[in-house]
């Protein structure tokens, strides 16, 4: 049995939150809503999606003493990750075994429940307080909305959604339900992200008009020209129909599963979907960037209606606001990189990073929330580092668990995550439409380009609609 608090005690604490008699048991902020877990209890978490990133998130949650993973759900029983950077084994049974092994050191009889379908898990496991979603991109919105409407706190990997309509809808449901949410943009919680923002807002490099963001991500399937045509058998232990979820039926192929699904428009959002919410985040935060007014994307190498190109070059134009001038941000992936500014001298650009080019100098930071490096040397020597102004994070997963217990909102809640995701997905929209986009944010439309509507909100298989 799971070593969870007794059903009666948990029920009492959650259903008497508004009662005066509970005042000394439940803190004041919990009295505002029964969904938050009292500080005296552990947050019972379920994992939806147990591939490489799901397993990584599990390993980040396990050390938290007031968090307990009680269930996992994945349509795949077990699969190898040895051909990918994660290595080892993924799937619900290997991850379940790792969870049970960890908790067995203190609770020898601990058992983690496992399910093929996360909807059955939510229906049967009544003690779940929160879920962590690490599925492929095409299931993020569907899983998030169902979990939030069930009153569960939600952590979802990036990008928050697969299309722009989903991003706005997920943010709406998060606001309606009031649950604690967090996007898996782990770098936002880094010290480096906060210091870079503080440098920029302190005027370390003066007015910034130009930002460059790049990552070396390339296709997982470099030789494919579209959908694979052969039809190998579905691996044992994989519910392929459930893995497809809202997408139309198609034969199984290892080009899709595991990990390599990101190459295909139906399932993933290519390199920008994978990394933009990490590496554009500092710029969006530092300048409070709105959605861009214009986006122009160019694919590198072969791209079709089914499969992404081998790389992308995307130009974002953000309109001037107040005293801030217009900003142009350029995204590079697939191995493309920006030219090295003269101010860097002999300092080599990393394979993944960001450049902020200002009137007084340049800030370079590594991707994923690296610390700021100020150039040229003369500017670095004369500049005095600002005093810390932004609240430091206690850890990306730690902040979410604290929010589940009624603390401050996590650092990247869905209200912000949806905005960040929309910026990233506008690059995807221009890539798929193969046209520059003049974006009408109020109407959620590409001006004069009705063909883009099919990518802004996609079609869902019957029974998988998001409501």
Secondary structure, DSSP 8 states (H G I E B T S, - for coil): ------HHHHHHHHH-TTSGGGTTTS-GGGGG-TTS--TTS-EEEEEE--SHHHHHHHHHHTT-TTEEEEEEE-SBS-EE-TTSTT-SEESHHHHHHHHHHHHHTT-TT---EEESSHHHHHHH-TT--EEEE-S-GGGHHHHHHHHHHTT-EEEE-SSS-SSHHHHHHHHHHHHHH---EEES-GGGGSHHHHHHHHHHHTTTT-SEEEEEEE-----SSTT--SS--------TTB-HHHHHTTS------TTTTTTGGGGBTTT--HHHHHHHHHHTHHHHHHHT----SEEEEEEES---SSB--SEEEEEEEE--BTTB--EEEEEEETT------GGGTT----SSEEEEEESS-EEEEETTT---EEESHHHHHH-------S---S-HHHHHHHHHTT-S--TT-HHHHHHHHHHHHHHHHHHHHTS-EEEETTTTEETT-GGGHHHHS----TT----
